[in-house]
């Protein structure tokens, strides 16, 4: 009877054990948030800075599958991870082995010999085998009072992750607000990323999300600005006050001078026609008048 039997399981084995609770994920369009790196890290107790490498190793061994998918409760698509058929076979062996291990389990101040498979039934919350292994590694013991707080600790950890992600997203939005990031902004954002422990995958996903949003916003701004130009050019000229209004609008919508020039040419061509068309129209009108007067 020894807790060391549980603490001897490797990080990769704990990942397989954790993912073994999620069946038929390859058939689902949307994956649960439990299959993101953040959740896997908490569920297994594996440090985030090492998790990616372990997942890469397991994917190389064709035990874990990585898929970019819609994640429940999240705005952007992210990578989700679940077991292959081979991964489930390996995890099944681990589960059978762990369930039969007898460990010291403390409940109401009394410690007794208990099979791991019986611990979940003794608590008021659902415990996975991975929860039990992780607690044995992190706490060095299995105590009912500790185990009963797992859900609260998981919720607090994920809320902390979400807060860090929101803070970092706002910083990225500020850095990208003018469509580009300076060297100084990049340095500051990188320092914040390290402080908040934002992973490379999170950073890439958030940055792509922001760039897409900015691009969509910019296209909408271009559309609005073009419409305003059409109204301003309806009388075939832009007066002084109209120039001031357009310039202010251009700055607010972050339309560059070059974009303004291109849009102006497009609108001018659509409204006024090609250069010289007005003179051609005048000549044609004079010709028709002369014909009618003869």
C-alpha positions as CSV (number, residue, x, y, z in Angstrom):
1,X,0.0,0.0,0.0
2,X,1.8,3.2,-1.2
3,X,0.8,6.5,-2.6
4,X,4.1,6.3,-4.6
5,X,2.4,3.9,-7.0
6,X,0.2,6.7,-8.2
7,X,2.9,9.4,-8.2
8,X,5.1,7.2,-10.5
9,X,2.9,7.7,-13.5
10,X,4.5,9.9,-16.2
11,X,3.2,13.1,-17.6
12,X,2.3,11.5,-20.9
13,X,0.5,8.7,-19.1
14,X,-1.5,11.2,-17.1
15,X,-2.5,13.0,-20.4
16,X,-3.7,9.7,-21.9
17,X,-5.6,9.0,-18.7
18,X,-7.2,12.4,-18.7
19,X,-8.3,12.2,-22.3
20,X,-9.7,8.7,-21.9
21,X,-12.8,10.2,-20.3
22,X,-13.8,11.9,-23.6
23,X,-15.4,9.5,-26.1
24,X,-16.3,9.9,-29.8
25,X,-14.7,13.3,-30.1
26,X,-13.8,12.7,-33.8
27,X,-17.6,12.7,-34.5
28,X,-18.3,16.1,-33.0
29,X,-18.2,19.4,-34.8
30,X,-17.8,21.4,-31.5
31,X,-15.3,20.2,-28.9
32,X,-15.7,20.7,-25.2
33,X,-13.4,23.2,-23.5
34,X,-12.0,20.3,-21.4
35,X,-9.9,19.4,-24.5
36,X,-7.9,22.6,-24.8
37,X,-4.4,22.9,-23.5
38,X,-5.5,25.0,-20.6
39,X,-7.9,22.4,-19.3
40,X,-5.6,19.5,-20.0
41,X,-2.8,21.2,-18.0
42,X,-5.0,21.7,-15.0
43,X,-6.6,18.2,-15.2
44,X,-3.3,16.5,-15.4
45,X,-1.2,18.8,-13.3
46,X,1.4,19.0,-16.1
47,X,3.0,22.4,-16.4
48,X,1.9,24.4,-19.4
49,X,5.4,25.1,-20.6
50,X,6.0,21.3,-21.0
51,X,2.5,20.3,-22.1
52,X,3.0,21.1,-25.8
53,X,6.0,18.9,-26.1
54,X,4.3,16.0,-24.4
55,X,1.3,16.4,-26.7
56,X,3.6,16.5,-29.7
57,X,5.3,13.3,-28.6
58,X,1.9,11.6,-28.2
59,X,0.8,12.8,-31.6
60,X,4.0,11.4,-33.1
61,X,3.2,8.1,-31.5
62,X,-0.3,8.3,-33.0
63,X,-1.9,8.1,-29.6
64,X,-3.4,11.6,-29.6
65,X,-5.1,13.6,-32.4
66,X,-5.0,17.4,-32.7
67,X,-7.8,19.2,-34.4
68,X,-8.6,22.9,-34.8
69,X,-12.3,23.2,-34.1
70,X,-15.0,25.3,-32.5
71,X,-14.6,25.1,-28.8
72,X,-17.7,25.3,-26.6
73,X,-17.9,28.7,-24.9
74,X,-15.1,30.3,-26.8
75,X,-15.1,32.9,-29.6
76,X,-12.3,31.6,-31.8
77,X,-11.4,28.2,-33.1
78,X,-8.7,26.5,-31.2
79,X,-6.8,23.3,-31.2
80,X,-8.5,20.4,-29.3
81,X,-6.9,17.1,-28.4
82,X,-8.4,13.7,-28.0
83,X,-7.3,10.0,-28.2
84,X,-6.9,7.9,-31.3
85,X,-8.0,4.2,-31.2
86,X,-4.5,3.3,-30.2
87,X,-4.6,6.0,-27.5
88,X,-7.7,4.5,-26.0
89,X,-6.2,1.0,-26.0
90,X,-3.2,2.3,-24.1
91,X,-5.3,4.4,-21.7
92,X,-7.5,1.3,-21.0
93,X,-4.5,-0.6,-19.7
94,X,-3.6,2.4,-17.5
95,X,-7.1,2.6,-16.1
96,X,-7.2,-1.0,-15.2
97,X,-3.9,-0.8,-13.4
98,X,-4.8,2.4,-11.5
99,X,-8.2,1.2,-10.4
100,X,-6.6,-1.8,-8.6
101,X,-4.0,0.2,-6.7
102,X,-4.7,0.3,-2.9
103,X,-3.7,3.6,-1.2
104,X,-4.1,5.3,2.1
105,X,-7.3,7.4,2.0
106,X,-8.2,9.8,4.8
107,X,-11.9,10.5,5.5
108,X,-13.2,12.3,8.6
109,X,-9.8,12.2,10.1
110,X,-9.5,8.4,9.7
111,X,-7.0,6.8,7.3
112,X,-7.8,3.4,5.8
113,X,-6.7,1.2,2.9
114,X,-8.9,1.9,-0.1
115,X,-8.9,0.9,-3.8
116,X,-8.5,3.8,-6.1
117,X,-11.7,2.6,-7.9
118,X,-13.7,3.1,-4.7
119,X,-12.6,6.7,-4.0
120,X,-15.0,8.4,-6.4
121,X,-18.0,6.8,-4.7
122,X,-16.9,8.1,-1.3
123,X,-17.0,11.8,-2.4
124,X,-20.0,14.0,-3.1
125,X,-18.5,15.2,-6.4
126,X,-17.4,13.2,-9.4
127,X,-13.7,12.4,-9.5
128,X,-11.9,11.0,-12.5
129,X,-9.0,8.7,-12.2
130,X,-6.8,11.5,-13.5
131,X,-8.1,13.8,-10.7
132,X,-7.0,11.2,-8.1
133,X,-3.6,10.7,-9.6
134,X,-3.0,14.4,-9.9
135,X,-4.0,15.0,-6.3
136,X,-1.7,12.3,-5.1
137,X,1.2,13.9,-7.0
138,X,0.4,17.5,-6.0
139,X,-0.7,16.9,-2.4
140,X,1.4,13.8,-1.5
141,X,-1.8,12.2,0.0
142,X,-5.4,11.5,-0.7
143,X,-7.7,13.3,1.7
144,X,-11.5,13.7,1.4
145,X,-11.4,17.3,2.4
146,X,-8.9,18.1,-0.3
147,X,-10.7,16.1,-3.0
148,X,-14.0,17.8,-2.2
149,X,-12.6,21.2,-3.3
150,X,-11.4,20.1,-6.7
151,X,-14.3,21.6,-8.6
152,X,-13.9,24.9,-6.9
153,X,-10.1,25.0,-7.6
154,X,-10.7,24.0,-11.2
155,X,-13.2,26.8,-11.7
156,X,-10.9,29.4,-10.0
157,X,-8.0,28.3,-12.2
158,X,-10.0,28.6,-15.4
159,X,-11.4,31.9,-14.4
160,X,-7.9,33.1,-13.7
161,X,-6.9,31.9,-17.2
162,X,-9.8,33.7,-18.8
163,X,-9.0,37.0,-17.0
164,X,-5.4,36.7,-18.1
165,X,-6.6,36.0,-21.7
166,X,-8.9,39.0,-21.6
167,X,-6.2,41.3,-20.3
168,X,-3.8,40.1,-23.0
169,X,-6.4,40.5,-25.7
170,X,-7.0,44.1,-24.7
171,X,-3.2,44.8,-24.9
172,X,-3.0,43.2,-28.3
173,X,-6.0,45.3,-29.5
174,X,-4.2,48.4,-28.4
175,X,-1.0,47.4,-30.1
176,X,-2.7,46.6,-33.3
177,X,-5.2,49.5,-33.3
178,X,-3.3,51.3,-36.2
179,X,-2.9,48.1,-38.2
180,X,0.8,47.6,-37.3
181,X,2.9,46.8,-34.2
182,X,6.1,48.8,-33.5
183,X,9.2,47.2,-32.1
184,X,8.5,48.8,-28.7
185,X,4.9,47.6,-28.7
186,X,6.0,44.1,-29.6
187,X,8.5,44.1,-26.7
188,X,5.9,45.3,-24.2
189,X,3.3,42.8,-25.4
190,X,5.8,40.0,-25.2
191,X,6.7,40.9,-21.6
192,X,3.1,41.0,-20.7
193,X,2.6,37.6,-22.3
194,X,5.4,36.1,-20.2
195,X,4.0,37.7,-17.0
196,X,0.4,36.4,-17.7
197,X,1.8,33.0,-18.8
198,X,0.1,33.1,-22.2
199,X,1.2,30.2,-24.3
200,X,2.5,30.5,-27.9
201,X,-0.7,28.8,-29.1
202,X,-2.9,31.3,-27.1
203,X,-0.9,34.2,-28.4
204,X,-1.2,33.0,-32.0
205,X,-5.0,32.4,-31.7
206,X,-5.7,35.8,-30.1
207,X,-3.5,37.7,-32.5
208,X,-5.2,36.0,-35.5
209,X,-8.6,36.8,-34.0
210,X,-7.7,40.5,-33.6
211,X,-6.2,40.8,-37.0
212,X,-9.3,39.3,-38.6
213,X,-11.5,41.6,-36.7
214,X,-9.5,44.6,-37.6
215,X,-9.5,43.6,-41.2
216,X,-13.3,43.2,-41.1
217,X,-13.8,46.5,-39.4
218,X,-11.5,48.2,-41.9
219,X,-13.4,46.8,-44.8
220,X,-16.6,48.1,-43.2
221,X,-15.0,51.5,-42.7
222,X,-13.9,51.6,-46.3
223,X,-17.5,50.8,-47.4
224,X,-18.9,53.6,-45.2
225,X,-16.2,56.1,-46.3
226,X,-16.9,55.3,-50.0
227,X,-20.6,55.9,-49.5
228,X,-19.9,59.3,-47.9
229,X,-17.6,60.1,-50.9
230,X,-20.5,59.3,-53.2
231,X,-22.8,61.7,-51.4
232,X,-20.1,64.4,-51.4
233,X,-19.4,64.0,-55.1
234,X,-23.1,63.9,-56.1
235,X,-22.8,67.5,-57.3
236,X,-19.5,66.6,-59.0
237,X,-17.3,68.7,-56.6
238,X,-16.2,68.7,-52.9
239,X,-16.5,72.0,-51.1
240,X,-14.3,73.4,-48.3
241,X,-16.6,72.2,-45.4
242,X,-17.0,68.8,-47.1
243,X,-13.2,68.4,-47.3
244,X,-12.9,69.1,-43.6
245,X,-15.6,66.6,-42.7
246,X,-14.1,63.9,-45.0
247,X,-10.6,64.4,-43.6
248,X,-11.9,64.0,-40.0
249,X,-13.9,60.9,-41.0
250,X,-10.8,59.5,-42.7
251,X,-8.7,59.9,-39.6
252,X,-11.4,58.4,-37.3
253,X,-11.8,55.4,-39.6
254,X,-8.0,55.1,-40.1
255,X,-8.3,55.4,-43.9
256,X,-4.8,56.2,-45.3
257,X,-4.2,59.0,-47.8
258,X,-3.5,56.4,-50.5
259,X,-6.7,54.6,-49.7
260,X,-8.6,57.9,-49.9
261,X,-7.0,58.7,-53.3
262,X,-8.0,55.2,-54.6
263,X,-11.5,55.4,-53.3
264,X,-11.9,59.0,-54.6
265,X,-10.9,57.9,-58.1
266,X,-13.3,55.0,-58.0
267,X,-16.2,57.2,-56.9
268,X,-15.3,60.0,-59.2
269,X,-15.3,57.6,-62.1
270,X,-18.7,56.1,-61.1
271,X,-20.3,59.4,-60.5
272,X,-18.7,61.7,-63.0
273,X,-17.6,59.2,-65.7
274,X,-14.2,59.1,-67.3
275,X,-12.2,62.3,-67.6
276,X,-13.6,64.6,-70.3
277,X,-17.0,63.0,-70.3
278,X,-18.7,66.3,-69.3
279,X,-17.2,68.1,-72.3
280,X,-18.3,65.3,-74.6
281,X,-21.8,65.5,-73.2
282,X,-21.9,69.3,-73.7
283,X,-20.8,68.9,-77.3
284,X,-23.5,66.2,-78.0
285,X,-26.2,68.5,-76.4
286,X,-25.1,71.4,-78.6
287,X,-25.2,69.2,-81.7
288,X,-28.8,68.0,-80.9
289,X,-29.9,71.6,-80.3
290,X,-28.6,72.7,-83.6
291,X,-30.2,69.8,-85.4
292,X,-33.6,70.6,-83.9
293,X,-33.3,74.3,-84.8
294,X,-32.7,73.6,-88.4
